[in-house]
Amino acid sequence: MAEDKLFNYYERQDVLPTFGNFKSSAELEAYASQRRELFSDKLVLPPRLFRNAEVLEFGPDSGENALVFAGWGANMTLAEPNRHAHPKIQAYFAHFGLTERLRELALADVEGFRSDRGFDIIDAEGFIYTVQPTENWLGIFHRLLNADGYAVVSYYERHGGFFELALKAIHAAGKALTGRPARETATMLFDAKWNSIPHTRSFESWLMDVLENPFVRHRYFLDAAALCTAAHEQGFDVHSAWPAYRDSLDVYWHKKVLSGDEKLRRTARHLDRSRLSFLGGRKLYLVGKADAVEAITASIEALVLDVDAMIDDPFGESLPRVVASLASLRETIRTADILADDAADIESISATLDSFHRIFGAIGRRDASAVTALTQTDPAFINTWGQPAHFLVIRKRSKGS
């Protein structure tokens, strides 16, 4: 059954995807420490900024992030459309003595939420990319935020999401080749990969969140440059992002004031050169001539589209294009002008592309045992996850700025 919205998908599963089941203050503080590192170091939003701030969180699920914000002193308004989450949220706030910080808990999604109050910070993590068109939620955020207020979002970036889509395509092919159900096929293919890293969620949750999730698709993923452009047009400036959306190598006199349009142009240029980094999940910055950069980014975009098509039709006309594109990109990278921390990083992405090339080649031969052998033993495949989740912080421009 096609799902209208992401929360409908989770509601139908009767699952809260991020429920951490925190019972002790130590567990909450350990999680808060991770969030503090993200917000202070990467997003340049120190916790003291939340002190007595009016914070609106869309889609808090069971409320772990909201607990952290409340612990930092924020007054929380939560808009959660999944009714199953509300008792968990209320119980959490009561258990940790933060009920007085829970100003409102609304049964509403982004488009259905109504308030006459203004907010200092809006947080919407993990789902906002599914609310389309993007201009809809940007407009809602702009209306709800106070001047100079911040909006924090995380989303699937289109180029960084390649490996997520590739895993879904391999899973789809595995089900078609073996006739096995989704859970059994996922274990057969990805057990070694899953066990290679620590987790806070179960394998079953990952299966539901990624492999079987109808919203983890190219048509929902956002292009970083397009998102920054849309935000600019809606009256926002980019405050920070992770990975970084501003060119940290840019140097000019500190008193020089760049126009909003010039800032956007520089950001877009930097993002064009960052797409291979996003795909590989490491610094692989394209420093060559503009036409060479454009050719590589175009090949990445075509590859992402073709691998996405394989999710619906694993043995269709896009499969040979995926195999050819992986081989071509692998060879291009070996001769391209790339800024990396170490030559080993370039060798690593080349090995990863070679690994996926062999896996999709085995799919083309309808060789299920070869596919399984590669996914369960190839280090390049097992150790690669890409950079699918991006964080962006935008600031509402004040009048006259």
Disulfide bonds with the S-S distance in Angstrom:
none
